Amino acid sequence: MSENRTPLLHVEDLKQHFRISRRFTTKAVDGISFDIYEGETYGLVGESGSGKSTTGRSIIRLYDPTDGKIIFDGRDISGKLSKEDERYLRTNMQMIFQDPMACLNPRKKISQIIAEGLEIHHICKTKKEINERVNDVLDKVGLSSEQATRFPHQFSGGQRQRVGIARALVMNPKLVIADECISALDVSIQAQVVNLMRDIQDEMGTTYLFIAHDLSMVKYISDRIGVMHLGHIVETGTTDEIFENPIHPYTKSLLSAIPHPNPIVEKQRTSLSYNKDEEGVIYENGHEHILSETHKVLATDEEFAKWTANS
C-alpha cells in the first residue's frame, strides 16, 4: 500500500492495560501501531493470549484505551467520544464475534437481531424499509428471508456465524473487525464463511481487520499481516513478505507449525520453537526496522543483524 494514501484506520502506540491488583497490571496491548487502508484485509495473527482480540475491542471502543491514538476515517476516536463521533463509530465500524451462539440473543428472532442496529440509530424511516434491508443482507450471506422468523437455536454453527456477519453488514460499515470469527467452526464451514466474506468485500468494498491464529486461513484472505506476540506487533508485511521472507524468529515458529497436506512433506517438517526469555529478547528495547515500504520488524540493531544474517 502506498504510504501517501490516507489510511481508513490509523493506530498509533495503542496501549491497553488492565489493573489486576494494587501491585500487578496486565499489559495486554503494549504500544502497537499499524494502518489499514480502504478495501483491504489486514490480518492480525498470533497465539492465544497475545492481545489480538483486546486490540480489536479497544479499536471499536468496547474497552477504553489506556494510551495511544486511534484515527478512524479522519476522526480521533481514542479519547472521550462526543455523541456525534460515537454515533459515527457505531454505524461505520462493526464487529463479528468469535462465538456465534453466545453473541446472539436467544430470545429474539433472527430478523430482530439483524435489525437492532438499524432501529437504534434510526437509519430506516419505515418498518418496510427495515425488512427490505434485513432480507437483502440475509440473501447476501446465503440465508433466505423465510428463515428470518427463526430463533438462533434453530440454526447450525455456520448459519449462526452467517447471522453474525449479516448483523454487521446490515449497517453497511466501512470497517468490519472479524474477531476469530471462524475458529469455532468446522474446517469446511470455515472455508464457506471466508469465501462469503471475500465475495462481500468484492461487492461492497468492505475493509476487514481479520483476527485469527490460523495462518493458512489468514494467508488466503489477507492483503497484509501483522504478527502479534505478548502485546507487541513483532513483524508486519504483505502476505507474500511474511510467508516467503519471515525475519522474526516468532514469525518463523508460527509458519513452521502449519501442517502440510502432503504426508511425505509433513513427515519431514520440523517445528521451530521460540522463547523470548531464552533468546534474551526484550520487546521494549527494540524499534522498527524497515526492510521495504510494507515489511517492518521489531528488533534491536544486534537482533536485526543476527536475524537477517540467518534468513
Phi and psi in degrees as a GROMACS rama.xvg file:
@    title "Ramachandran Plot"
@    xaxis  label "Phi"
@    yaxis  label "Psi"
@TYPE xy
-67.9838  136.504  SER-2
-69.5941  -21.5591  GLU-3
-84.4225  -3.18075  ASN-4
-78.7089  145.136  ARG-5
-82.9509  123.945  THR-6
-71.7476  150.344  PRO-7
-69.9676  -39.2292  LEU-8
-127.67  126.031  LEU-9
-121.153  116.711  HIS-10
-111.775  126.162  VAL-11
-131.073  116.137  GLU-12
52.7351  44.3704  ASP-13
-71.4448  130.485  LEU-14
-126.968  136.079  LYS-15
-134.399  100.865  GLN-16
-108.724  141.783  HIS-17
-118.17  123.705  PHE-18
-82.4207  115.006  ARG-19
-87.5638  -43.0376  ILE-20
-148.194  -175.667  SER-21
-63.5951  -29.34  ARG-22
-99.4804  -19.3356  ARG-23
-125.111  130.354  PHE-24
-126.656  129.88  THR-25
-87.1832  123.336  THR-26
-94.5253  80.7067  LYS-27
-64.492  -42.1222  ALA-28
-129.514  126.838  VAL-29
-130.911  66.1485  ASP-30
89.5582  59.8069  GLY-31
-106.452  150.764  ILE-32
-137.654  135.384  SER-33
-164.135  162.733  PHE-34
-122.071  146.825  ASP-35
-125.401  127.623  ILE-36
-97.1015  155.808  TYR-37
-59.7422  132.84  GLU-38
84.5302  0.156618  GLY-39
-106.474  169.086  GLU-40
-115.996  121.077  THR-41
-104.733  117.242  TYR-42
-91.5639  129.557  GLY-43
-112.504  113.6  LEU-44
-122.021  160.513  VAL-45
159.116  166.83  GLY-46
-72.8997  169.381  GLU-47
-59.7164  136.209  SER-48
89.147  6.15922  GLY-49
-83.9875  -11.5045  SER-50
105.8  11.5633  GLY-51
-65.9134  -53.0856  LYS-52
-64.93  -37.2452  SER-53
-61.6393  -38.6773  THR-54
-59.37  -48.9114  THR-55
-60.1495  -42.7008  GLY-56
-70.2831  -31.0062  ARG-57
-71.2521  -39.698  SER-58
-63.7652  -42.0803  ILE-59
-85.2184  1.62949  ILE-60
68.1273  33.6774  ARG-61
-74.6593  -27.502  LEU-62
-114.149  149.359  TYR-63
-86.6252  117.489  ASP-64
-58.6199  140.734  PRO-65
-68.053  -41.5976  THR-66
-160.797  166.981  ASP-67
105.557  179.216  GLY-68
-127.154  134.458  LYS-69
-125.014  115.756  ILE-70
-110.631  117.329  ILE-71
-117.039  116.32  PHE-72
52.4608  42.7956  ASP-73
83.0845  -1.06858  GLY-74
-109.884  134.746  ARG-75
-80.7362  112.891  ASP-76
-113.785  21.5116  ILE-77
-88.9628  -27.0887  SER-78
-96.8945  -150.097  GLY-79
-71.5064  127.614  LYS-80
-85.8123  136.327  LEU-81
-75.2803  164.128  SER-82
-60.4176  -39.0529  LYS-83
-66.2017  -45.1599  GLU-84
-66.466  -37.116  ASP-85
-65.6564  -41.7937  GLU-86
-64.4596  -41.0969  ARG-87
-62.7842  -42.9918  TYR-88
-63.1791  -46.6283  LEU-89
-67.9781  -26.8918  ARG-90
-91.9837  -22.4687  THR-91
-110.314  -5.62265  ASN-92
-129.764  127.988  MET-93
-130.481  162.33  GLN-94
-128.05  138.333  MET-95
-106.284  121.488  ILE-96
-88.7458  166.814  PHE-97
-70.3172  -48.6098  GLN-98
-95.6184  110.377  ASP-99
-68.6938  -16.1552  PRO-100
-91.8805  -42.8055  MET-101
-67.0727  -25.3185  ALA-102
-93.1296  1.91414  CYS-103
-110.887  132.577  LEU-104
-69.135  115.314  ASN-105
-68.0223  -15.2584  PRO-106
-90.6583  -7.24968  ARG-107
-109.917  148.895  LYS-108
-72.8867  159.093  LYS-109
-57.4955  -41.4132  ILE-110
-62.0355  -37.1524  SER-111
-70.0351  -39.4482  GLN-112
-62.8764  -46.2876  ILE-113
-69.2777  -36.3647  ILE-114
-81.6152  -8.04712  ALA-115
-56.5965  -45.7466  GLU-116
-62.5898  -40.5061  GLY-117
-62.0299  -40.1434  LEU-118
-73.2237  -41.5554  GLU-119
-61.8183  -42.3323  ILE-120
-96.467  5.99981  HIS-121
51.4281  48.2957  HIS-122
-78.9405  -34.5634  ILE-123
-104.479  146.522  CYS-124
-84.19  -34.705  LYS-125
-126.166  162.606  THR-126
-63.048  -36.7219  LYS-127
-61.9254  -42.0853  LYS-128
-63.7178  -40.7878  GLU-129
-60.9384  -47.2101  ILE-130
-61.2106  -38.8015  ASN-131
-64.0302  -43.3055  GLU-132
-63.283  -42.6959  ARG-133
-64.9395  -46.6134  VAL-134
-63.8512  -37.4714  ASN-135
-64.6941  -43.8294  ASP-136
-74.109  -31.3787  VAL-137
-62.3523  -40.3982  LEU-138
-63.6243  -39.1695  ASP-139
-62.5045  -37.5004  LYS-140
-92.9913  9.36832  VAL-141
84.3754  21.9086  GLY-142
-115.068  160.037  LEU-143
-101.892  158.507  SER-144
-66.1807  -22.5524  SER-145
-66.5935  -25.6751  GLU-146
-81.8325  -4.83284  GLN-147
-65.1692  -24.1194  ALA-148
-90.9966  2.65508  THR-149
-85.6593  166.014  ARG-150
-101.009  158.363  PHE-151
-53.7286  -36.0419  PRO-152
-67.65  -12.5952  HIS-153
-87.8458  3.98212  GLN-154
-114.405  156.005  PHE-155
-78.0365  171.696  SER-156
-58.9925  -43.853  GLY-157
-64.7984  -39.3266  GLY-158
-68.1007  -37.6008  GLN-159
-64.3809  -37.8567  ARG-160
-67.4984  -33.4672  GLN-161
-64.296  -36.0173  ARG-162
-64.0229  -42.0436  VAL-163
-60.8895  -39.798  GLY-164
-66.9423  -42.2322  ILE-165
-61.7145  -40.9675  ALA-166
-61.9594  -37.0785  ARG-167
-72.5956  -41.4805  ALA-168
-78.5161  -20.8764  LEU-169
-63.7234  -22.93  VAL-170
-81.5902  -5.46185  MET-171
53.7568  55.6981  ASN-172
-76.6488  160.182  PRO-173
-83.0554  -31.251  LYS-174
-132.645  131.9  LEU-175
-116.619  125.673  VAL-176
-97.193  111.562  ILE-177
-98.6187  102.692  ALA-178
-94.5489  97.9967  ASP-179
49.3373  41.0236  GLU-180
-72.2125  -6.89551  CYS-181
-117.996  -2.86945  ILE-182
-68.0827  -25.1925  SER-183
-88.7132  4.13844  ALA-184
-107.98  158.691  LEU-185
-63.8195  156.924  ASP-186
-59.5836  -42.7515  VAL-187
-65.4227  -36.8728  SER-188
-72.0954  -34.5575  ILE-189
-55.3192  -46.7769  GLN-190
-61.8398  -40.623  ALA-191
-62.157  -45.3329  GLN-192
-66.1959  -42.3596  VAL-193
-65.5634  -42.0299  VAL-194
-61.7279  -39.1459  ASN-195
-61.8102  -44.4158  LEU-196
-63.9032  -37.6207  MET-197
-67.6566  -41.9031  ARG-198
-61.761  -42.1284  ASP-199
-65.5564  -37.4933  ILE-200
-63.9068  -42.8166  GLN-201
-62.8581  -38.2448  ASP-202
-79.3867  -41.5152  GLU-203
-109.196  -7.86498  MET-204
70.714  26.653  GLY-205
-67.2792  144.78  THR-206
-102.076  136.954  THR-207
-120.189  139.883  TYR-208
-105.381  106.897  LEU-209
-102.262  106.732  PHE-210
-96.8213  125.644  ILE-211
-161.064  166.316  ALA-212
-115.786  -3.14481  HIS-213
-90.2904  100.916  ASP-214
-65.0152  -33.5571  LEU-215
-65.4179  -36.1708  SER-216
-73.8984  -37.4636  MET-217
-63.3317  -38.3466  VAL-218
-60.7136  -37.3751  LYS-219
-71.4293  -36.0296  TYR-220
-102.916  -22.8867  ILE-221
-92.1561  146.955  SER-222
-88.0098  -41.8668  ASP-223
-132.915  155.544  ARG-224
-131.414  137.913  ILE-225
-114.614  127.272  GLY-226
-98.5561  121.956  VAL-227
-114.669  136.98  MET-228
-145.493  124.144  HIS-229
49.4438  46.4045  LEU-230
84.0292  3.74836  GLY-231
-125.306  142.303  HIS-232
-85.8677  110.282  ILE-233
-88.1106  -23.4048  VAL-234
-157.009  141.589  GLU-235
-141.809  146.324  THR-236
-179.747  178.631  GLY-237
-67.7398  163.564  THR-238
-56.1048  -43.8827  THR-239
-64.2855  -41.5545  ASP-240
-63.3827  -42.7417  GLU-241
-68.6568  -40.59  ILE-242
-82.4981  -31.6665  PHE-243
-98.2096  -24.1844  GLU-244
-140.011  60.915  ASN-245
-70.7232  139.022  PRO-246
-107.194  -47.5591  ILE-247
-71.3169  136.472  HIS-248
-61.0068  -28.0429  PRO-249
-68.175  -41.2717  TYR-250
-60.6551  -43.8502  THR-251
-61.7401  -39.1215  LYS-252
-67.0041  -38.4289  SER-253
-64.4213  -44.3138  LEU-254
-66.2131  -35.1963  LEU-255
-71.1593  -16.802  SER-256
-86.4898  -6.09009  ALA-257
-73.2906  121.368  ILE-258
-68.2153  148.38  PRO-259
-100.502  136.915  HIS-260
-67.2335  -24.5656  PRO-261
-81.6447  116.336  ASN-262
-61.9673  -29.5468  PRO-263
-69.1566  -44.9959  ILE-264
-67.6127  -37.9998  VAL-265
-61.3237  -37.7596  GLU-266
-62.6529  -31.4366  LYS-267
-90.5333  -5.67049  GLN-268
-71.2094  134.476  ARG-269
-117.457  126.826  THR-270
-82.9429  131.382  SER-271
-89.7966  139.997  LEU-272
-102.425  152.109  SER-273
-139.897  124.042  TYR-274
-131.03  110.724  ASN-275
-61.3657  -33.4793  LYS-276
-70.5768  -40.6654  ASP-277
-65.7515  -36.4547  GLU-278
-79.8035  -10.9035  GLU-279
74.1981  27.7409  GLY-280
-88.5434  125.292  VAL-281
-119.192  107.76  ILE-282
-59.1238  -33.9895  TYR-283
-64.3481  -24.5658  GLU-284
-82.394  -18.332  ASN-285
-82.5717  164.416  GLY-286
-139.678  169.926  HIS-287
-73.6327  123.68  GLU-288
-105.359  130.652  HIS-289
-100.943  119.039  ILE-290
-92.7823  -35.3455  LEU-291
-150.904  -176.372  SER-292
-57.8797  -30.6962  GLU-293
-112.783  -17.6239  THR-294
-100.89  116.765  HIS-295
-135.269  146.602  LYS-296
-131.915  138.423  VAL-297
-88.8087  116.782  LEU-298
-167.155  161.255  ALA-299
-79.9351  168.255  THR-300
-60.0827  -40.0642  ASP-301
-66.9829  -43.6128  GLU-302
-63.8467  -43.2082  GLU-303
-60.7271  -44.2567  PHE-304
-62.5124  -40.3392  ALA-305
-67.4098  -46.8966  LYS-306
-69.8575  -38.2784  TRP-307
-72.6663  -27.9938  THR-308
-69.1527  -32.9837  ALA-309
-83.3785  -20.0816  ASN-310
